Amino acid sequence: MLEIDNLHAFYGKSHILHGVAFKVAPGEIVALLGRNGSGRSTTAKAIMGLVDTEGSIVWKGQRISGRKPFEVAHLGIGYVPESRDIFPKLTVQQNLLLGLKSGHKNPRWSFDDMYSMFPRLKEREHTEAGVLSGGEQQMLTLCRTLMGDPELIIIDEPTEGLAPKIVEQVAAFLQTLKAKRVSVLLIEQKLTIALQISDRALVMGHGSIVFDDTPAALQENRYIRREWLEV
């Protein structure tokens, strides 16, 4: 479904990604792990066309390298940035409406689905998003992206800074995506959650993929965990 090969990314003259290569199959959840500064978020931005890149990004057989972010989104790739980026002056419901693709028929997801996964959003349906708590804003961003009915969703640090109860709800949300066969590229610091729900684990270090195998194999590989994950 998504195939990345020899991907390089740059911020101006800074060379951040160095030949990144991996695949995400239909319905697969892939955890992208690594320390801060390893290149995980840059990889997400590179796929979405938000940074300068060299190399190959192929989506469903079509090369998308160099496409604009809105073009990538319309092709069926959703993106939940770490910064959340809600529209603060719009209500919860209006934010969700903005996630809908124009002209898209028979979407898999509805408002009721969103409110079922996160009942708190239903309670805040007509509240401006800017006054929501951090956890509520994360719920809203996840749901707004899902309303666009992506086949692949890239999620950057969805549990960062959230209370344990909200973390549990986000984990359940990810399990729902898995059950619905939505592919996920999950960037996550909490190793336990990432390994519990993922089919495959990638580890990044210094802008390259240094490990690509099953979560069980990562659990057993003390060298990789020590060198590239543990603080």
Number of C-alpha atoms within 10 A of each C-alpha: 16 19 17 20 15 15 22 22 23 16 12 9 6 8 13 21 26 19 17 20 17 15 17 18 15 15 18 20 28 28 28 27 26 26 17 12 13 21 24 29 18 20 26 22 20 23 26 24 21 15 18 15 22 17 16 20 26 16 21 13 10 12 14 18 21 20 15 13 18 12 14 19 21 15 15 16 25 27 26 22 19 16 11 18 12 18 16 15 13 16 20 27 19 17 22 24 14 15 17 18 16 9 6 10 7 8 13 12 14 16 14 11 13 22 17 12 17 20 14 14 22 17 11 16 17 13 18 17 23 15 13 17 11 16 20 19 21 26 24 26 27 24 25 26 23 27 23 24 24 22 19 28 23 24 24 23 20 26 22 15 11 16 11 10 9 18 17 14 16 22 17 15 18 23 17 13 20 18 10 12 15 21 23 28 23 26 25 22 20 13 15 11 17 23 21 13 18 21 18 21 22 22 22 24 21 16 22 21 22 14 19 19 13 16 22 13 13 19 13 10 12 12 10 15 16 10 11 18 19 11 7
